[in-house]
Amino acid sequence: MMRRFLACGLALTLVLTLSLASYGDGKAGTKLPAPPTNAGLEKLKKLAGTWVVADEDGKPTDQVASIIKVTSGGSAVHETLFPGQPMEMISIYTVDGSDLVMTHYCVLGNQPRMKADPNSPPNKIVWHFAGGTNLNPAKDKHMHEATLTIISDDRIEVKGTGWENGGPAKDMCCGLKLVRKK
C-alpha cells in the first residue's frame, strides 16, 4: 500500500514538474502564449469583480451572489456563485475554436456545458445546452439555458432555465439582478 502511495506521489510530482518546466521557471521574461481572442470572452473578462444582489429598488444589498475573475493567462473566466454558502457553485468560461463555451459545476452534482449563441445581441450572451457530464438531459434536473444581460459596467441580469424530465423545470433557475460591489 505504501509503495503504491509513493509511486502515485512520484508520478504526480513528475507530471507537475514537466508541466511547469514547459512554461519556464516563472521568472520575469517568461513568454506565455497569447490567450484566445473572442468578443464574448472579452465581455466576460470586463465583469471581473464581486457582484451583489440588487434590492427591489436596484440598490446593492450585502448578499454576494458572484465573484468573477480572469485566470489561466487570460484564457478563462472563473465564476464562483453564492460563495461560502451551502449552494456554492462554479462556472468556467473559455473558448473552444471560435465558440464561447461554459461548464457549470452545479450543486446538483452535474456539470452541464453550454455554448454561447454567436447571434446574441451586443449586450447579451445567450447560452444553449450543449451536453454535460453526470446527467441525463431527458430526466435529470440541470441548468439548460441562460441569458446574461449587461445593463452597464456595474449592473447585470442573469436569467436561467432549469430542465427536468426533458422539459423546463418550474422551481429552479429564476433571475438575478446584480450590482458590482465597489
NUZA-780106 format. One record per residue (C-alpha): chain; residue number from 1; residue in three letters; x, y, z. Coordinates in steps of 0.2 Angstrom, whole numbers, plus 2048, in hexadecimal, padded with zeros to 3 digits. Layout:
BEGIN
node chaine A num NUM residu Ala px X py Y pz Z
...
This chain:
BEGIN
node chaine A num 1 residu Met px 800 py 800 pz 800
node chaine A num 2 residu Met px 80E py 80C pz 805
node chaine A num 3 residu Arg px 817 py 808 pz 7F5
node chaine A num 4 residu Arg px 808 py 80C pz 7EA
node chaine A num 5 residu Phe px 805 py 81C pz 7F4
node chaine A num 6 residu Leu px 818 py 821 pz 7F1
node chaine A num 7 residu Ala px 817 py 81C pz 7DE
node chaine A num 8 residu Cys px 807 py 827 pz 7DC
node chaine A num 9 residu Gly px 80F py 835 pz 7E5
node chaine A num 10 residu Leu px 81F py 834 pz 7DA
node chaine A num 11 residu Ala px 815 py 833 pz 7CA
node chaine A num 12 residu Leu px 80B py 843 pz 7CF
node chaine A num 13 residu Thr px 81B py 84C pz 7D4
node chaine A num 14 residu Leu px 822 py 848 pz 7C3
node chaine A num 15 residu Val px 812 py 84D pz 7B9
node chaine A num 16 residu Leu px 812 py 85E pz 7C3
node chaine A num 17 residu Thr px 825 py 861 pz 7C0
node chaine A num 18 residu Leu px 824 py 85D pz 7AD
node chaine A num 19 residu Ser px 814 py 869 pz 7AC
node chaine A num 20 residu Leu px 81D py 877 pz 7B5
node chaine A num 21 residu Ala px 82D py 874 pz 7AB
node chaine A num 22 residu Ser px 824 py 876 pz 79B
node chaine A num 23 residu Tyr px 820 py 888 pz 7A0
node chaine A num 24 residu Gly px 831 py 88D pz 7A6
node chaine A num 25 residu Asp px 836 py 891 pz 7B8
node chaine A num 26 residu Gly px 828 py 89E pz 7BB
node chaine A num 27 residu Lys px 835 py 8AC pz 7BB
node chaine A num 28 residu Ala px 833 py 8BD pz 7B3
node chaine A num 29 residu Gly px 835 py 8BB pz 7A0
node chaine A num 30 residu Thr px 82D py 8AA pz 79F
node chaine A num 31 residu Lys px 822 py 8AC pz 78F
node chaine A num 32 residu Leu px 810 py 8A4 pz 791
node chaine A num 33 residu Pro px 805 py 8A0 pz 782
node chaine A num 34 residu Ala px 7F9 py 8AE pz 77E
node chaine A num 35 residu Pro px 7E7 py 8AA pz 784
node chaine A num 36 residu Pro px 7DA py 8A6 pz 777
node chaine A num 37 residu Thr px 7D1 py 8B5 pz 770
node chaine A num 38 residu Asn px 7BE py 8B4 pz 771
node chaine A num 39 residu Ala px 7B2 py 8C3 pz 773
node chaine A num 40 residu Gly px 7A7 py 8BA pz 77F
node chaine A num 41 residu Leu px 7B6 py 8B5 pz 78A
node chaine A num 42 residu Glu px 7BB py 8C7 pz 78A
node chaine A num 43 residu Lys px 7AA py 8CC pz 790
node chaine A num 44 residu Leu px 7AB py 8C0 pz 79E
node chaine A num 45 residu Lys px 7BD py 8C5 pz 7A3
node chaine A num 46 residu Lys px 7B6 py 8D7 pz 7A6
node chaine A num 47 residu Leu px 7AA py 8D0 pz 7B3
node chaine A num 48 residu Ala px 7B9 py 8CB pz 7BE
node chaine A num 49 residu Gly px 7B5 py 8D0 pz 7D0
node chaine A num 50 residu Thr px 7A8 py 8CD pz 7DE
node chaine A num 51 residu Trp px 795 py 8CE pz 7DA
node chaine A num 52 residu Val px 787 py 8D0 pz 7E7
node chaine A num 53 residu Val px 775 py 8CD pz 7E5
node chaine A num 54 residu Ala px 76B py 8DD pz 7E2
node chaine A num 55 residu Asp px 75B py 8E1 pz 7EC
node chaine A num 56 residu Glu px 74A py 8E5 pz 7E5
node chaine A num 57 residu Asp px 750 py 8F7 pz 7E2
node chaine A num 58 residu Gly px 760 py 8F2 pz 7D9
node chaine A num 59 residu Lys px 76B py 8F6 pz 7E8
node chaine A num 60 residu Pro px 779 py 8EA pz 7ED
node chaine A num 61 residu Thr px 776 py 8DF pz 7FC
node chaine A num 62 residu Asp px 784 py 8D6 pz 806
node chaine A num 63 residu Gln px 780 py 8C5 pz 7FE
node chaine A num 64 residu Val px 78F py 8C0 pz 7F3
node chaine A num 65 residu Ala px 788 py 8B6 pz 7E5
node chaine A num 66 residu Ser px 797 py 8B4 pz 7D9
node chaine A num 67 residu Ile px 7AA py 8B7 pz 7D9
node chaine A num 68 residu Ile px 7B1 py 8B7 pz 7C8
node chaine A num 69 residu Lys px 7C4 py 8B7 pz 7C4
node chaine A num 70 residu Val px 7CF py 8B5 pz 7B5
node chaine A num 71 residu Thr px 7DB py 8A6 pz 7B6
node chaine A num 72 residu Ser px 7E6 py 89A pz 7AC
node chaine A num 73 residu Gly px 7F0 py 8A8 pz 7A3
node chaine A num 74 residu Gly px 7E0 py 8B0 pz 79D
node chaine A num 75 residu Ser px 7D9 py 8A1 pz 795
node chaine A num 76 residu Ala px 7CB py 89E pz 7A1
node chaine A num 77 residu Val px 7BF py 8A6 pz 7AD
node chaine A num 78 residu His px 7BB py 89E pz 7BD
node chaine A num 79 residu Glu px 7AB py 8A2 pz 7C6
node chaine A num 80 residu Thr px 7A6 py 89D pz 7D8
node chaine A num 81 residu Leu px 793 py 89E pz 7DB
node chaine A num 82 residu Phe px 78D py 8A1 pz 7EC
node chaine A num 83 residu Pro px 79E py 89F pz 7F4
node chaine A num 84 residu Gly px 79F py 898 pz 805
node chaine A num 85 residu Gln px 78D py 893 pz 805
node chaine A num 86 residu Pro px 787 py 881 pz 805
node chaine A num 87 residu Met px 781 py 883 pz 7F3
node chaine A num 88 residu Glu px 793 py 889 pz 7ED
node chaine A num 89 residu Met px 796 py 885 pz 7DB
node chaine A num 90 residu Ile px 7A3 py 889 pz 7CE
node chaine A num 91 residu Ser px 7A2 py 88D pz 7BB
node chaine A num 92 residu Ile px 7B1 py 88D pz 7B0
node chaine A num 93 residu Tyr px 7B0 py 897 pz 79F
node chaine A num 94 residu Thr px 7BD py 894 pz 791
node chaine A num 95 residu Val px 7BF py 893 pz 77E
node chaine A num 96 residu Asp px 7BE py 883 pz 774
node chaine A num 97 residu Gly px 7C3 py 888 pz 762
node chaine A num 98 residu Ser px 7B8 py 897 pz 75E
node chaine A num 99 residu Asp px 7AB py 892 pz 76B
node chaine A num 100 residu Leu px 7A8 py 899 pz 77C
node chaine A num 101 residu Val px 7A4 py 88B pz 788
node chaine A num 102 residu Met px 7A0 py 889 pz 79A
node chaine A num 103 residu Thr px 7A0 py 87A pz 7A6
node chaine A num 104 residu His px 795 py 87C pz 7B6
node chaine A num 105 residu Tyr px 79A py 872 pz 7C5
node chaine A num 106 residu Cys px 789 py 871 pz 7CD
node chaine A num 107 residu Val px 784 py 86E pz 7DF
node chaine A num 108 residu Leu px 779 py 860 pz 7D8
node chaine A num 109 residu Gly px 78A py 856 pz 7D4
node chaine A num 110 residu Asn px 789 py 858 pz 7C1
node chaine A num 111 residu Gln px 793 py 862 pz 7B5
node chaine A num 112 residu Pro px 788 py 869 pz 7A7
node chaine A num 113 residu Arg px 792 py 871 pz 798
node chaine A num 114 residu Met px 78B py 87F pz 78E
node chaine A num 115 residu Lys px 790 py 888 pz 77F
node chaine A num 116 residu Ala px 78D py 89A pz 77C
node chaine A num 117 residu Asp px 782 py 89F pz 76D
node chaine A num 118 residu Pro px 78D py 8A9 pz 761
node chaine A num 119 residu Asn px 77E py 8B3 pz 75C
node chaine A num 120 residu Ser px 77B py 8BA pz 76E
node chaine A num 121 residu Pro px 777 py 8CC pz 76F
node chaine A num 122 residu Pro px 786 py 8D7 pz 772
node chaine A num 123 residu Asn px 781 py 8D9 pz 785
node chaine A num 124 residu Lys px 77D py 8C7 pz 788
node chaine A num 125 residu Ile px 784 py 8B6 pz 788
node chaine A num 126 residu Val px 777 py 8A9 pz 785
node chaine A num 127 residu Trp px 77C py 897 pz 78A
node chaine A num 128 residu His px 775 py 887 pz 783
node chaine A num 129 residu Phe px 778 py 875 pz 78A
node chaine A num 130 residu Ala px 785 py 86C pz 781
node chaine A num 131 residu Gly px 787 py 85C pz 78C
node chaine A num 132 residu Gly px 78E py 858 pz 79D
node chaine A num 133 residu Thr px 795 py 84C pz 7A8
node chaine A num 134 residu Asn px 78C py 842 pz 7B6
node chaine A num 135 residu Leu px 77B py 845 pz 7AF
node chaine A num 136 residu Asn px 76E py 83F pz 7A4
node chaine A num 137 residu Pro px 765 py 84E pz 79C
node chaine A num 138 residu Ala px 756 py 844 pz 798
node chaine A num 139 residu Lys px 752 py 841 pz 7AB
node chaine A num 140 residu Asp px 75F py 84A pz 7B7
node chaine A num 141 residu Lys px 75D py 85B pz 7BE
node chaine A num 142 residu His px 76A py 867 pz 7B7
node chaine A num 143 residu Met px 76E py 879 pz 7B1
node chaine A num 144 residu His px 769 py 879 pz 79E
node chaine A num 145 residu Glu px 769 py 88A pz 798
node chaine A num 146 residu Ala px 76E py 89C pz 79E
node chaine A num 147 residu Thr px 76F py 8AE pz 799
node chaine A num 148 residu Leu px 77B py 8BA pz 7A0
node chaine A num 149 residu Thr px 776 py 8CC pz 79C
node chaine A num 150 residu Ile px 783 py 8DA pz 79F
node chaine A num 151 residu Ile px 779 py 8E9 pz 7A4
node chaine A num 152 residu Ser px 788 py 8F4 pz 7A8
node chaine A num 153 residu Asp px 79A py 8F1 pz 7AE
node chaine A num 154 residu Asp px 793 py 8F0 pz 7C0
node chaine A num 155 residu Arg px 782 py 8E7 pz 7BD
node chaine A num 156 residu Ile px 77E py 8D6 pz 7B5
node chaine A num 157 residu Glu px 76F py 8CA pz 7B5
node chaine A num 158 residu Val px 76F py 8B8 pz 7B4
node chaine A num 159 residu Lys px 760 py 8AD pz 7AF
node chaine A num 160 residu Gly px 761 py 89A pz 7AE
node chaine A num 161 residu Thr px 756 py 88B pz 7A9
node chaine A num 162 residu Gly px 758 py 87B pz 7B3
node chaine A num 163 residu Trp px 753 py 86B pz 7AB
node chaine A num 164 residu Glu px 74B py 85B pz 7B2
node chaine A num 165 residu Asn px 743 py 84C pz 7AA
node chaine A num 166 residu Gly px 747 py 853 pz 799
node chaine A num 167 residu Gly px 73F py 864 pz 79B
node chaine A num 168 residu Pro px 740 py 874 pz 7A4
node chaine A num 169 residu Ala px 740 py 872 pz 7B7
node chaine A num 170 residu Lys px 734 py 87E pz 7C0
node chaine A num 171 residu Asp px 73E py 880 pz 7D1
node chaine A num 172 residu Met px 750 py 884 pz 7CC
node chaine A num 173 residu Cys px 75B py 891 pz 7C3
node chaine A num 174 residu Cys px 751 py 8A1 pz 7C5
node chaine A num 175 residu Gly px 759 py 8B2 pz 7C2
node chaine A num 176 residu Leu px 765 py 8BC pz 7CB
node chaine A num 177 residu Lys px 769 py 8CF pz 7CA
node chaine A num 178 residu Leu px 77A py 8D2 pz 7D0
node chaine A num 179 residu Val px 784 py 8E2 pz 7D3
node chaine A num 180 residu Arg px 797 py 8E3 pz 7D3
node chaine A num 181 residu Lys px 79E py 8E5 pz 7E5
node chaine A num 182 residu Lys px 7A9 py 8F5 pz 7E7
